[in-house]
Amino acid sequence: MLQKFERKQPFSFILHHRFRVGFRFHIPFFGNNLFYGVWTLGEILFGLCLIGGLLTIFLVSKKDADPLGNDPRSQVGSFNYRPYIRALGDEAFVALAIMFAAVTRNSLAHYILGISWERSVKWHRWVARWFVFITTCHAIMSLVRTPKRFGILAGDNIEIGYTWGLVAWIFEMLFVFFTFDFVRRRLWEAFYFTHMLAFATCFCACYHIFYLNLPPSVGFNSWTPVAIFLGSFLFYLIDIVFRIWTIAFKKGSLVSVKPEDFEVTRVEIRKNNFKFEGGQFVLVSFPQINPAEWHPFSISSKTGPDTFTLHVKDMGPGTFTNRLRTRASELNKVLVDGPYGKTSLDTKHYRDVVLVCGGVGVTPMISTLQEMHRQGFEHHDNVYFVWVARDPKAFNWFTDILNEVKDNPKVHLMLYSSTQGDMEIGTKLNVGRPNFGEIFSQVKSAANGVTAVLACGPQPMVDSVSDQCLKDPKMYHYHEETFFL
């Protein structure tokens, strides 16, 4: 079901109008809930153009290579591989261009499509999976077609070109392994640094095309896709230079780094004229840990005119977050890039809002709650804040904010913990897991129209919230906060 839901918003750029897809769809290798959620009109049109463009490139490239099919090197039995090898290779360069464009952080495309940077990272991931598939097919067909034509330093241009292509594919496979969720979430540093092999892959792929366009390989005129890729890569490099300039001349300073309960580290940062919206995040680097290492963290609260906090979960020995916690007393410098991101739902346009969070997943939700509080909840009738934690002491991370809002009649605090214990918030503690069926029945009975639901936390909890929203997709507009970086 496709449903437009910005009826209450003033006129804005037409491509920014948002639609909610109220069904789930699964494609192997591309993940669950592929289309479920909120899409801008610009994003929908971009997706359709992307599919049509990639198909067109494949067909045109294949047609251009067909006249050369009488080359005996192209035949394996009765099958002519050359047109398909050419078409897949050209499409791979266009896919590379889209992948670099999607991770360019300061991009005009984000404004045109009406999406944030982390949303475009999802496109990067989807296109990257297609890129892996077509380059693997390209490599296999090339090996089947000419299994012995390799030579990176000797041989003719075709042999050298094939070898550069094979090296590019090997580099690609090395860093692709670390992109799988079960690896990336445990070995972030390995994921981050092996991703640099993408530049080596691009370099080898360009040499691959260069040598295949030299005599005697007449017919491999694939410079147009390469030019598209190089244009996208140039904008990516310009963005890097701009961000380096911004980080260098708009420096942040470290106010404090304090280990707190349950393996969480509280980081407070000052940055002049720093403005952010609830749910946004920054990328930070601590030079004393590793100046080349950048990590994304949600902004958890605003503590002053130019100060804000991050709450960072220690992910275990050997990780960046563990070094941050154990070396907290030594740190006195920080580099800040951002803020970036925004939720797909603008809470100002909903009279009723439900914020659901688990553990340290509270950070984007508490900053959203604080922003609504600073605005006096003027846009809202009911705000439900559901926070699930293993121990009540975790609620003390944000004592000030929760105590400020607890007596507001519009705010309904629902704090759940698996154990009894002391907390510094004067509100009821619920022991056990939340019954989301009952919670959403309460929300529905008091709702004044469509309700915005935002969730962040452990996947089983987020899935439970999503299931409740799917039961009545006309009633609930749902946003799930997850980092794919």
C-alpha positions as a printed NumPy array, in Angstrom:
array([[  0.   ,   0.   ,   0.   ],
       [  1.345,   3.395,  -1.015],
       [ -0.021,   6.257,   1.044],
       [  0.765,   9.975,   0.832],
       [  0.856,  11.521,   4.281],
       [  2.136,  15.103,   4.16 ],
       [ -1.323,  16.571,   3.809],
       [ -0.84 ,  18.964,   6.748],
       [  2.483,  20.319,   5.616],
       [  2.832,  23.588,   3.708],
       [  3.852,  23.521,   0.068],
       [  7.43 ,  22.364,  -0.356],
       [  9.599,  21.175,  -3.191],
       [  7.45 ,  18.598,  -4.985],
       [ 10.133,  15.881,  -4.875],
       [ 10.165,  16.144,  -1.063],
       [  6.576,  14.963,  -0.695],
       [  6.602,  11.771,   1.306],
       [  4.802,   8.483,   0.857],
       [  4.559,   5.525,   3.162],
       [  4.863,   1.983,   1.82 ],
       [  2.828,  -0.209,   4.158],
       [  3.973,  -3.692,   3.143],
       [  7.087,  -5.794,   3.567],
       [  9.033,  -7.345,   0.741],
       [ 12.033,  -9.66 ,   0.914],
       [ 14.676, -10.156,  -1.772],
       [ 17.532, -12.585,  -0.998],
       [ 20.855, -10.783,  -0.543],
       [ 19.079,  -7.41 ,  -0.363],
       [ 17.397,  -7.916,   3.027],
       [ 13.999,  -7.825,   4.731],
       [ 11.549,  -4.906,   4.722],
       [ 13.098,  -3.717,   1.474],
       [ 10.354,  -1.226,   0.592],
       [  8.611,  -0.842,   3.955],
       [  8.78 ,   2.652,   5.421],
       [  8.791,   6.25 ,   4.259],
       [  9.944,   7.313,   0.793],
       [ 10.11 ,  10.746,  -0.791],
       [  8.742,  11.215,  -4.289],
       [ 12.267,  12.093,  -5.428],
       [ 13.597,   8.848,  -3.99 ],
       [ 10.89 ,   6.802,  -5.701],
       [ 11.584,   8.446,  -9.069],
       [ 15.336,   8.001,  -8.565],
       [ 14.849,   4.282,  -7.895],
       [ 12.774,   3.847, -11.049],
       [ 15.307,   5.802, -13.126],
       [ 18.149,   3.766, -11.622],
       [ 16.562,   0.449, -12.596],
       [ 15.696,   1.715, -16.067],
       [ 19.129,   3.301, -16.542],
       [ 21.071,   0.188, -15.558],
       [ 18.913,  -1.949, -17.842],
       [ 19.415,   0.493, -20.721],
       [ 23.193,   0.567, -20.222],
       [ 23.297,  -3.23 , -20.258],
       [ 21.277,  -3.5  , -23.474],
       [ 23.134,  -0.701, -25.292],
       [ 26.566,  -2.033, -24.308],
       [ 25.59 ,  -5.542, -25.319],
       [ 24.364,  -4.299, -28.701],
       [ 27.594,  -2.346, -29.308],
       [ 29.648,  -5.48 , -28.646],
       [ 27.498,  -7.815, -30.792],
       [ 29.197,  -6.977, -34.149],
       [ 32.446,  -8.276, -32.702],
       [ 30.96 , -11.623, -31.886],
       [ 32.783, -13.342, -34.739],
       [ 36.025, -13.086, -32.736],
       [ 36.878, -16.753, -31.981],
       [ 38.151, -15.74 , -28.535],
       [ 34.571, -14.745, -27.685],
       [ 33.109, -18.198, -28.363],
       [ 32.878, -20.995, -25.826],
       [ 30.977, -23.705, -27.599],
       [ 27.976, -22.037, -29.208],
       [ 27.728, -19.24 , -26.645],
       [ 29.174, -15.788, -27.368],
       [ 30.399, -14.295, -24.085],
       [ 31.812, -11.009, -25.354],
       [ 28.602,  -8.879, -25.444],
       [ 27.713,  -9.889, -21.896],
       [ 31.234,  -9.309, -20.573],
       [ 31.257,  -5.838, -22.119],
       [ 27.755,  -4.967, -20.87 ],
       [ 28.439,  -6.096, -17.297],
       [ 31.75 ,  -4.215, -17.236],
       [ 30.143,  -0.959, -18.407],
       [ 27.32 ,  -1.329, -15.9  ],
       [ 29.838,  -1.928, -13.105],
       [ 31.441,   1.496, -13.692],
       [ 28.055,   3.229, -13.592],
       [ 27.233,   1.366, -10.368],
       [ 30.556,   2.58 ,  -8.93 ],
       [ 29.578,   6.147,  -9.794],
       [ 26.278,   5.788,  -7.946],
       [ 27.998,   4.193,  -4.934],
       [ 30.429,   7.118,  -4.548],
       [ 27.653,   9.665,  -5.104],
       [ 25.568,   8.   ,  -2.384],
       [ 28.281,   8.397,   0.277],
       [ 29.154,  11.999,  -0.624],
       [ 28.042,  13.68 ,   2.595],
       [ 27.436,  17.215,   1.338],
       [ 25.545,  16.571,  -1.85 ],
       [ 22.986,  18.604,  -3.761],
       [ 21.308,  15.286,  -4.586],
       [ 20.242,  14.919,  -0.948],
       [ 18.298,  18.184,  -1.152],
       [ 16.827,  17.403,  -4.575],
       [ 15.625,  13.939,  -3.492],
       [ 14.562,  15.125,  -0.028],
       [ 16.611,  12.536,   1.854],
       [ 19.393,  12.626,   4.423],
       [ 22.901,  11.238,   4.065],
       [ 22.345,   8.077,   6.094],
       [ 19.3  ,   7.318,   3.938],
       [ 21.512,   7.54 ,   0.849],
       [ 23.893,   5.064,   2.534],
       [ 21.111,   2.494,   2.129],
       [ 21.215,   3.132,  -1.609],
       [ 24.975,   2.706,  -1.453],
       [ 24.49 ,  -0.703,   0.139],
       [ 21.813,  -1.818,  -2.349],
       [ 23.785,  -0.715,  -5.399],
       [ 26.978,  -2.214,  -3.916],
       [ 25.313,  -5.618,  -3.696],
       [ 24.301,  -5.365,  -7.335],
       [ 27.864,  -4.276,  -8.147],
       [ 29.297,  -7.376,  -6.442],
       [ 26.915,  -9.607,  -8.387],
       [ 27.644,  -8.144, -11.836],
       [ 31.421,  -7.892, -11.331],
       [ 31.54 , -11.514, -10.186],
       [ 29.594, -12.565, -13.293],
       [ 31.927, -10.391, -15.378],
       [ 35.008, -12.043, -13.834],
       [ 33.687, -15.603, -14.219],
       [ 32.751, -15.064, -17.866],
       [ 36.149, -13.525, -18.565],
       [ 37.934, -16.482, -16.967],
       [ 35.814, -18.977, -18.915],
       [ 36.365, -17.102, -22.153],
       [ 40.152, -16.672, -21.941],
       [ 41.47 , -18.673, -18.965],
       [ 45.158, -18.339, -19.861],
       [ 45.44 , -14.746, -21.038],
       [ 47.103, -13.098, -18.03 ],
       [ 50.326, -11.173, -17.565],
       [ 50.584,  -7.953, -15.557],
       [ 54.143,  -7.058, -16.617],
       [ 54.545,  -9.004, -19.865],
       [ 52.346, -10.02 , -22.745],
       [ 50.104,  -7.994, -25.02 ],
       [ 47.699,  -5.304, -23.869],
       [ 44.773,  -7.714, -23.63 ],
       [ 46.687, -10.001, -21.263],
       [ 47.735,  -7.066, -19.077],
       [ 44.187,  -5.694, -19.117],
       [ 42.693,  -9.006, -18.016],
       [ 45.188,  -9.257, -15.169],
       [ 44.38 ,  -5.766, -13.836],
       [ 40.699,  -6.722, -13.922],
       [ 41.32 ,  -9.899, -11.953],
       [ 43.342,  -7.983,  -9.329],
       [ 40.508,  -5.442,  -9.035],
       [ 38.012,  -8.236,  -8.4  ],
       [ 40.27 ,  -9.85 ,  -5.751],
       [ 40.572,  -6.516,  -3.902],
       [ 36.804,  -6.165,  -4.099],
       [ 36.202,  -9.578,  -2.546],
       [ 38.624,  -8.822,   0.3  ],
       [ 36.751,  -5.778,   1.549],
       [ 33.286,  -7.136,   0.71 ],
       [ 33.73 ,  -9.869,   3.335],
       [ 33.984,  -7.257,   6.093],
       [ 30.757,  -5.538,   5.007],
       [ 28.525,  -8.381,   6.196],
       [ 26.546,  -7.338,   9.272],
       [ 27.824, -10.124,  11.518],
       [ 31.425,  -9.087,  10.722],
       [ 31.014,  -5.303,  10.558],
       [ 29.27 ,  -4.97 ,  13.915],
       [ 31.988,  -6.973,  15.664],
       [ 35.018,  -5.745,  13.739],
       [ 34.198,  -2.152,  12.851],
       [ 37.872,  -1.153,  12.571],
       [ 38.537,  -3.998,  10.129],
       [ 35.473,  -2.971,   8.114],
       [ 36.588,   0.679,   8.077],
       [ 40.175,   0.131,   6.996],
       [ 39.549,  -2.706,   4.511],
       [ 36.979,  -0.433,   2.865],
       [ 39.958,   1.641,   1.748],
       [ 40.652,  -1.2  ,  -0.679],
       [ 37.784,   0.272,  -2.689],
       [ 40.23 ,   2.89 ,  -3.971],
       [ 42.646,   0.14 ,  -5.043],
       [ 39.754,  -1.636,  -6.762],
       [ 38.863,   1.512,  -8.708],
       [ 42.497,   2.111,  -9.671],
       [ 42.929,  -1.446, -11.001],
       [ 39.563,  -1.327, -12.786],
       [ 40.58 ,   1.867, -14.626],
       [ 43.868,   0.236, -15.695],
       [ 41.834,  -2.793, -16.786],
       [ 39.78 ,  -0.616, -19.143],
       [ 42.811,   1.418, -20.268],
       [ 44.734,  -1.621, -21.521],
       [ 41.668,  -3.23 , -23.095],
       [ 41.103,  -0.079, -25.149],
       [ 44.599,  -0.203, -26.641],
       [ 45.309,  -2.192, -29.86 ],
       [ 44.685,  -5.002, -30.659],
       [ 41.492,  -4.868, -28.581],
       [ 39.47 ,  -2.739, -31.011],
       [ 35.859,  -2.584, -29.922],
       [ 36.198,  -2.224, -26.167],
       [ 35.335,   1.509, -26.298],
       [ 34.014,   1.774, -22.745],
       [ 35.168,   5.287, -21.924],
       [ 31.693,   6.762, -21.354],
       [ 30.94 ,   4.658, -18.231],
       [ 34.465,   5.369, -16.968],
       [ 33.913,   9.115, -17.473],
       [ 30.657,   8.911, -15.474],
       [ 32.508,   7.164, -12.662],
       [ 35.4  ,   9.656, -12.679],
       [ 32.953,  12.581, -12.518],
       [ 31.236,  11.091,  -9.48 ],
       [ 34.593,  10.326,  -7.867],
       [ 35.732,  13.927,  -8.421],
       [ 32.711,  15.278,  -6.524],
       [ 33.445,  12.765,  -3.759],
       [ 37.026,  14.099,  -3.459],
       [ 35.772,  17.705,  -3.425],
       [ 33.428,  16.779,  -0.573],
       [ 36.344,  15.271,   1.386],
       [ 38.374,  18.475,   0.956],
       [ 35.395,  20.569,   2.081],
       [ 34.865,  18.434,   5.184],
       [ 38.564,  18.563,   6.082],
       [ 38.414,  22.363,   5.832],
       [ 35.26 ,  22.478,   7.989],
       [ 36.737,  20.184,  10.642],
       [ 39.998,  22.167,  10.737],
       [ 38.456,  25.651,  10.984],
       [ 35.325,  24.874,  12.981],
       [ 36.946,  22.839,  15.697],
       [ 35.222,  21.143,  18.561],
       [ 36.657,  20.92 ,  22.039],
       [ 36.331,  18.115,  24.539],
       [ 34.536,  19.13 ,  27.739],
       [ 34.582,  15.754,  29.486],
       [ 34.742,  11.99 ,  28.962],
       [ 33.156,  10.079,  31.827],
       [ 32.592,   6.301,  32.161],
       [ 29.093,   5.585,  33.481],
       [ 27.141,   2.5  ,  34.534],
       [ 26.585,  -0.48 ,  32.213],
       [ 29.642,   0.014,  30.01 ],
       [ 28.468,   3.376,  28.682],
       [ 30.783,   6.37 ,  28.252],
       [ 29.386,   9.896,  28.378],
       [ 31.206,  12.329,  26.086],
       [ 30.482,  16.066,  26.279],
       [ 31.677,  18.282,  23.41 ],
       [ 31.657,  22.015,  22.786],
       [ 31.451,  23.415,  19.256],
       [ 30.7  ,  27.068,  18.529],
       [ 27.395,  27.804,  16.782],
       [ 26.576,  24.105,  16.753],
       [ 22.959,  23.452,  15.805],
       [ 21.251,  20.101,  15.462],
       [ 17.828,  18.488,  15.364],
       [ 16.629,  15.605,  17.484],
       [ 17.723,  12.26 ,  16.054],
       [ 20.812,  13.601,  14.27 ],
       [ 24.318,  12.182,  14.681],
       [ 27.945,  13.25 ,  14.361],
       [ 31.111,  11.462,  13.332],
       [ 33.89 ,  11.867,  15.863],
       [ 37.585,  11.073,  15.992],
       [ 39.889,  11.14 ,  19.011],
       [ 43.453,  11.769,  17.752],
       [ 44.971,  10.276,  20.89 ],
       [ 43.255,   6.966,  20.085],
       [ 43.606,   7.001,  16.297],
       [ 43.379,  10.154,  14.146],
       [ 42.345,   8.119,  11.099],
       [ 39.396,   6.467,  12.833],
       [ 35.942,   8.071,  12.648],
       [ 32.786,   6.694,  14.23 ],
       [ 29.116,   7.777,  14.07 ],
       [ 27.2  ,   8.39 ,  17.315],
       [ 23.748,   9.826,  17.925],
       [ 23.613,  13.156,  19.734],
       [ 21.926,  12.33 ,  23.014],
       [ 21.268,  15.767,  24.523],
       [ 21.947,  19.487,  24.395],
       [ 23.589,  20.619,  27.646],
       [ 24.289,  24.264,  26.806],
       [ 24.235,  26.854,  24.003],
       [ 27.222,  25.216,  22.269],
       [ 27.587,  21.886,  24.092],
       [ 26.106,  18.469,  23.479],
       [ 26.601,  14.9  ,  24.689],
       [ 27.137,  11.459,  23.226],
       [ 26.495,   8.226,  25.101],
       [ 28.715,   5.468,  23.722],
       [ 28.238,   1.763,  24.456],
       [ 31.43 ,  -0.218,  25.101],
       [ 31.344,  -3.045,  22.551],
       [ 34.102,  -5.111,  24.169],
       [ 37.884,  -5.521,  24.35 ],
       [ 39.875,  -4.406,  21.338],
       [ 37.19 ,  -2.085,  19.987],
       [ 37.302,   1.684,  19.592],
       [ 34.522,   2.106,  22.15 ],
       [ 36.495,   0.068,  24.682],
       [ 39.603,   2.199,  24.165],
       [ 37.464,   5.304,  24.566],
       [ 36.227,   4.081,  27.932],
       [ 39.525,   2.772,  29.32 ],
       [ 41.491,   5.848,  28.224],
       [ 38.856,   8.411,  29.174],
       [ 41.111,  10.255,  31.639],
       [ 43.843,  10.708,  29.003],
       [ 41.719,  12.288,  26.282],
       [ 41.678,  16.047,  25.702],
       [ 41.101,  16.443,  21.951],
       [ 38.238,  15.586,  19.62 ],
       [ 37.422,  16.151,  15.944],
       [ 33.779,  16.509,  14.948],
       [ 32.162,  16.07 ,  11.538],
       [ 28.481,  16.867,  11.296],
       [ 25.723,  16.882,  12.324],
       [ 24.116,  14.647,   9.749],
       [ 20.848,  12.858,   9.299],
       [ 17.228,  13.313,  10.167],
       [ 14.335,  10.996,  10.834],
       [ 12.043,  10.171,   7.937],
       [  9.115,  11.472,  10.02 ],
       [  8.888,  15.121,  11.058],
       [  7.337,  14.905,  14.518],
       [  6.081,  18.511,  14.334],
       [  3.365,  17.365,  11.939],
       [  1.854,  14.768,  14.286],
       [ -0.368,  15.443,  17.267],
       [  0.579,  12.057,  18.768],
       [  4.109,  10.655,  18.875],
       [  5.445,   7.36 ,  20.236],
       [  9.18 ,   7.073,  20.981],
       [ 10.354,   3.522,  21.707],
       [ 13.941,   2.733,  22.678],
       [ 15.982,  -0.047,  24.205],
       [ 19.256,   0.325,  26.128],
       [ 21.67 ,   2.819,  24.626],
       [ 19.296,   3.072,  21.655],
       [ 17.71 ,   5.799,  23.753],
       [ 20.156,   8.412,  22.419],
       [ 18.286,   9.548,  19.258],
       [ 14.94 ,   9.275,  21.061],
       [ 15.931,  11.3  ,  24.12 ],
       [ 17.301,  14.095,  21.924],
       [ 13.996,  14.076,  20.005],
       [ 12.088,  14.259,  23.281],
       [ 14.311,  17.115,  24.485],
       [ 13.729,  19.049,  21.273],
       [  9.96 ,  18.696,  21.643],
       [ 10.29 ,  19.804,  25.276],
       [ 12.249,  22.934,  24.252],
       [  9.351,  23.768,  21.915],
       [  6.87 ,  23.327,  24.755],
       [  5.196,  20.344,  23.067],
       [  3.162,  22.965,  21.19 ],
       [  2.608,  20.672,  18.208],
       [  1.537,  17.639,  20.237],
       [ -1.351,  16.29 ,  22.277],
       [  0.31 ,  13.066,  23.487],
       [  3.936,  11.971,  23.573],
       [  4.661,   8.406,  24.708],
       [  8.246,   7.701,  25.73 ],
       [  8.871,   3.95 ,  26.144],
       [ 12.363,   3.015,  27.331],
       [ 13.438,  -0.564,  28.086],
       [ 16.683,  -1.174,  30.048],
       [ 18.233,  -4.1  ,  31.895],
       [ 18.72 ,  -2.128,  35.127],
       [ 16.889,   0.954,  36.495],
       [ 20.219,   2.75 ,  37.012],
       [ 20.434,   3.181,  33.251],
       [ 17.562,   5.667,  33.47 ],
       [ 19.837,   7.942,  35.477],
       [ 21.82 ,   8.744,  32.306],
       [ 19.162,  11.351,  31.504],
       [ 17.733,  12.22 ,  34.903],
       [ 17.52 ,  15.957,  34.195],
       [ 15.549,  15.622,  30.972],
       [ 13.153,  12.966,  32.267],
       [ 12.452,  14.863,  35.502],
       [ 11.727,  18.017,  33.494],
       [  9.074,  16.332,  31.343],
       [  7.538,  13.808,  33.763],
       [  4.914,  16.211,  35.139],
       [  3.796,  17.477,  31.741],
       [  0.269,  16.126,  31.111],
       [  1.093,  15.57 ,  27.451],
       [  4.019,  13.262,  28.239],
       [  3.564,   9.608,  29.183],
       [  6.782,   8.076,  30.518],
       [  6.885,   4.274,  30.392],
       [ 10.121,   2.93 ,  31.857],
       [ 10.695,  -0.838,  31.856],
       [ 13.435,  -2.835,  33.536],
       [ 14.044,  -6.525,  34.088],
       [ 14.844,  -5.888,  37.781],
       [ 13.754,  -3.646,  40.64 ],
       [ 16.136,  -0.952,  41.754],
       [ 16.702,   2.668,  42.628],
       [ 16.486,   5.444,  40.102],
       [ 16.571,   9.2  ,  40.43 ],
       [ 13.393,   9.818,  38.471],
       [ 10.126,  10.381,  40.278],
       [  7.965,   8.166,  38.11 ],
       [  6.666,   4.599,  38.062],
       [  9.049,   1.758,  37.191],
       [  7.563,  -1.205,  35.322],
       [  9.315,  -4.508,  35.961],
       [  9.407,  -6.847,  32.988],
       [  9.039,  -6.444,  29.269],
       [  6.529,  -4.044,  27.726],
       [  3.343,  -5.395,  26.2  ],
       [  3.317,  -3.446,  22.967],
       [ -0.179,  -4.659,  22.13 ],
       [ -1.546,  -2.95 ,  25.244],
       [  0.605,   0.143,  24.755],
       [ -0.589,   0.644,  21.187],
       [ -4.206,   0.074,  22.23 ],
       [ -3.771,   2.916,  24.734],
       [ -2.166,   5.086,  22.063],
       [ -4.965,   4.393,  19.571],
       [ -7.751,   5.123,  22.045],
       [ -6.363,   8.596,  22.78 ],
       [ -5.073,   9.456,  19.31 ],
       [ -6.16 ,  12.53 ,  17.399],
       [ -5.318,  11.304,  13.92 ],
       [ -2.305,   9.568,  12.453],
       [  0.419,   8.752,  15.011],
       [  4.173,   8.914,  14.416],
       [  6.126,   5.958,  15.827],
       [  9.928,   6.055,  16.111],
       [ 11.947,   3.104,  17.401],
       [ 15.615,   2.386,  18.12 ],
       [ 17.114,  -0.538,  20.005],
       [ 17.578,  -4.317,  19.866],
       [ 16.196,  -5.813,  16.668],
       [ 13.592,  -8.093,  18.357],
       [ 12.104,  -5.076,  20.162],
       [ 12.14 ,  -2.956,  16.992],
       [ 10.455,  -5.801,  15.066],
       [  7.716,  -5.996,  17.73 ],
       [  7.013,  -2.285,  17.322],
       [  7.032,  -2.627,  13.539],
       [  4.529,  -5.5  ,  13.741],
       [  2.117,  -3.342,  15.75 ],
       [  2.337,  -0.566,  13.175],
       [  1.696,  -2.997,  10.318],
       [ -1.571,  -4.078,  11.937],
       [ -2.996,  -0.624,  11.219],
       [ -0.792,   1.105,   8.609],
       [ -3.294,   3.946,   8.137],
       [ -3.064,   4.765,  11.829],
       [  0.718,   4.618,  12.339],
       [  3.61 ,   6.113,  10.413],
       [  6.774,   4.283,  11.398],
       [ 10.47 ,   5.181,  11.456],
       [ 13.208,   2.792,  12.504],
       [ 16.541,   4.241,  13.611],
       [ 19.425,   2.021,  12.533],
       [ 22.997,   2.844,  11.553],
       [ 24.267,   1.144,   8.388],
       [ 27.662,   2.854,   8.419]])
